[in-house]
Every structure is written in structure tokens, then in C-alpha cells.
């Protein structure tokens, strides 16, 4: 009798990654928060979920050894994009949401740094 194998899985990768679904949910929640006026906190929470997924993906795929370094990089990306959107367009609410998210991501990165260096 032939051995049953699951497509897409191998001996090296014994399980599927959990990050794609929350990543898509983060993008959708961000868009809903940005499209509808007055839902800026929803947009920020969606961007935080997106940032957490990006950091998790880089950590899981061994592109990063720590959590705080990709967190800082995502925070810088959000800050630059937020500043460009705020100064270069009339969508100031979107720029402020991205700038606020960058501050929260940097704060989470600082906490991750303190935790990983056993100072917290």
C-alpha cells in the first residue's frame, strides 16, 4: 500500500505557516479603517496586525534572529510612508495613522529587545 503524503509538506517542513491568514486580515482591516471616515483606530490595529505578521514571517523563515530588528525596520517603513503621505497628499488621516502605527511598532520592538536581552 502506498504511503499517504500531504501535498506541500516535506520532512523539512512538518507544518504550514500560520502567518498568511492574519496577514491578509490585517490588510483588509487596515483598508476598512482607512476607507470609512472615523475608523482610524481600526486602521491602526490592522496595520499592527500586518506588522506583527511581517515580523513573525521573517523570524519563522530565519531571515532574522531577533524580533526587534525587523520590528524596527517595519516601524521605519511605516514612518517614512506616513510622512510622505502626510506631506505629499491630502490624505492626512492616513499619514497620521501610519505615523502612529510606527510609534507603536517601535515601542513593541523596544519591549521585544528588553525581553530578548533578559532585561525585562
Secondary structure, 3 states (H helix, E strand, C coil): CCCCCCCCCCCCCCCCCCHHHHHHHHHHHHHHHHHCCCCHHHHHHHHHHHHHHHHHHHHHCCCCCCCHHHHHHHHHHHHHHHHHHHHHCCCHHHHHHHHHHHHHHHHHHHHHHHHHCCCC
